[in-house]
Amino acid sequence: MRRPFTAFLTAGPAVAACLFLALPASSQSRAPEAGAATKAPAAAKPTTASKDKWSATQPERRAECAWIGQRIISLLWRDDVNTASAQTRFYERFGCPEEHLPVAFRCVIEQSESQPEQNDLNARVYACWMAPEARDMER
């Protein structure tokens, strides 16, 4: 009586593994739709042109610079200086302008003093990252 039960325990996982491994292979062999392939390159062209314009005139607005820079500003606001310093290495490695960090951080500080009711740190950091000089002009 023990043999059929042992055979089930041995064969069951083997069959399940074969089915599990065969399913992804069948889904990968499907041909992509022709309409999807023609739409993607057309949509990418305007985005590339705007990224080239920003990278030439305002390198701090490049996606990698903006994301890491805003993260550094948020970390400094929360007094996490060690992590902010570690992130600064990546910021410098991507060729982002270092002089933008203190200007944007100063903007966040000044904005928090002039508008203490605004509690959304992410919105404050984003606004100061995109236009830190706008805060100086309002005064």
C-alpha positions as CSV (number, residue, x, y, z in Angstrom):
1,M,0.0,0.0,0.0
2,R,2.8,2.4,0.6
3,R,4.2,2.2,-3.0
4,P,1.3,4.0,-4.8
5,F,1.4,6.8,-2.2
6,T,5.2,7.2,-2.6
7,A,4.9,7.2,-6.3
8,F,2.4,10.0,-6.1
9,L,4.6,12.0,-3.8
10,T,7.5,11.6,-6.2
11,A,5.7,12.1,-9.5
12,G,3.4,14.9,-8.4
13,P,6.1,17.6,-7.9
14,A,7.9,16.5,-11.0
15,V,4.8,16.9,-13.2
16,A,4.0,20.3,-11.5
17,A,7.6,21.5,-12.2
18,C,7.3,20.4,-15.9
19,L,4.0,22.3,-16.3
20,F,5.4,25.4,-14.5
21,L,8.5,25.5,-16.7
22,A,6.5,24.9,-20.0
23,L,4.0,27.7,-19.5
24,P,6.4,30.7,-19.8
25,A,8.0,29.2,-22.9
26,S,4.6,29.0,-24.6
27,S,3.8,32.6,-23.8
28,Q,7.1,33.9,-25.1
29,S,6.7,32.3,-28.5
30,R,3.7,34.4,-29.4
31,A,4.4,37.0,-32.1
32,P,3.9,40.6,-31.1
33,E,1.1,42.6,-32.7
34,A,2.1,44.6,-35.7
35,G,0.2,47.7,-34.5
36,A,2.1,47.9,-31.2
37,A,5.5,47.9,-32.9
38,T,4.7,50.8,-35.2
39,K,3.3,53.0,-32.5
40,A,6.2,52.9,-30.0
41,P,8.9,54.6,-32.1
42,A,6.7,57.4,-33.2
43,A,5.8,58.3,-29.6
44,A,9.5,58.3,-28.5
45,K,10.7,61.0,-30.9
46,P,9.1,64.1,-29.2
47,T,10.2,62.9,-25.8
48,T,13.8,62.5,-27.0
49,A,13.9,66.0,-28.4
50,S,12.6,67.6,-25.1
51,K,15.2,65.6,-23.1
52,D,18.0,66.8,-25.4
53,K,16.8,70.4,-24.9
54,W,16.8,70.0,-21.1
55,S,20.1,68.3,-20.9
56,A,21.8,71.0,-22.9
57,T,20.2,74.1,-21.2
58,Q,19.3,72.7,-17.7
59,P,21.1,69.5,-16.8
60,E,19.5,69.5,-13.3
61,R,16.2,68.7,-15.0
62,R,17.4,65.4,-16.6
63,A,15.5,62.5,-15.1
64,E,18.4,61.0,-13.2
65,C,19.5,64.4,-11.8
66,A,16.1,65.4,-10.7
67,W,15.2,62.1,-9.1
68,I,18.5,61.8,-7.1
69,G,18.7,65.5,-6.4
70,Q,15.1,65.6,-4.9
71,R,15.9,62.5,-2.9
72,I,19.0,64.2,-1.5
73,I,17.1,67.3,-0.6
74,S,14.4,65.2,1.2
75,L,17.0,63.3,3.1
76,L,18.7,66.5,4.2
77,W,15.4,67.9,5.4
78,R,14.9,64.8,7.5
79,D,18.4,65.1,9.0
80,D,19.7,61.9,7.3
81,V,23.0,63.4,6.4
82,N,24.8,60.0,6.0
83,T,22.4,58.7,3.4
84,A,22.3,62.0,1.6
85,S,26.1,61.9,1.4
86,A,26.0,58.4,-0.1
87,Q,23.4,59.6,-2.7
88,T,25.6,62.6,-3.6
89,R,28.2,60.2,-5.0
90,F,25.6,59.0,-7.5
91,Y,24.5,62.5,-8.3
92,E,28.1,63.5,-9.1
93,R,28.6,60.3,-11.1
94,F,25.8,61.1,-13.5
95,G,27.3,64.5,-14.2
96,C,24.7,66.5,-12.5
97,P,25.4,70.1,-11.4
98,E,26.5,70.2,-7.8
99,E,25.7,73.9,-7.4
100,H,22.0,73.2,-7.8
101,L,21.8,71.2,-4.5
102,P,22.4,74.0,-2.0
103,V,20.3,76.5,-4.0
104,A,17.3,74.1,-4.0
105,F,17.8,73.1,-0.3
106,R,17.9,76.8,0.6
107,C,14.6,77.3,-1.3
108,V,13.0,74.4,0.7
109,I,14.1,76.0,4.0
110,E,12.9,79.4,3.1
111,Q,9.6,78.1,1.8
112,S,9.0,76.2,5.0
113,E,9.6,79.3,7.0
114,S,7.3,81.5,4.9
115,Q,4.6,78.8,4.4
116,P,4.5,76.7,7.6
117,E,1.0,75.4,6.8
118,Q,2.2,73.5,3.7
119,N,3.0,70.0,5.0
120,D,3.7,68.3,1.7
121,L,7.4,67.9,1.6
122,N,7.5,66.2,-1.8
123,A,5.6,69.1,-3.4
124,R,7.9,71.7,-1.8
125,V,11.0,69.8,-2.9
126,Y,9.7,69.4,-6.4
127,A,8.8,73.1,-6.7
128,C,12.1,74.2,-5.4
129,W,14.0,71.8,-7.6
130,M,12.4,73.0,-10.8
131,A,12.6,76.7,-10.0
132,P,14.7,77.6,-6.9
133,E,15.2,81.2,-8.0
134,A,11.4,81.8,-8.1
135,R,11.4,81.8,-4.3
136,D,14.0,84.6,-4.3
137,M,12.0,86.7,-6.7
138,E,8.8,86.6,-4.6
139,R,10.5,88.3,-1.6
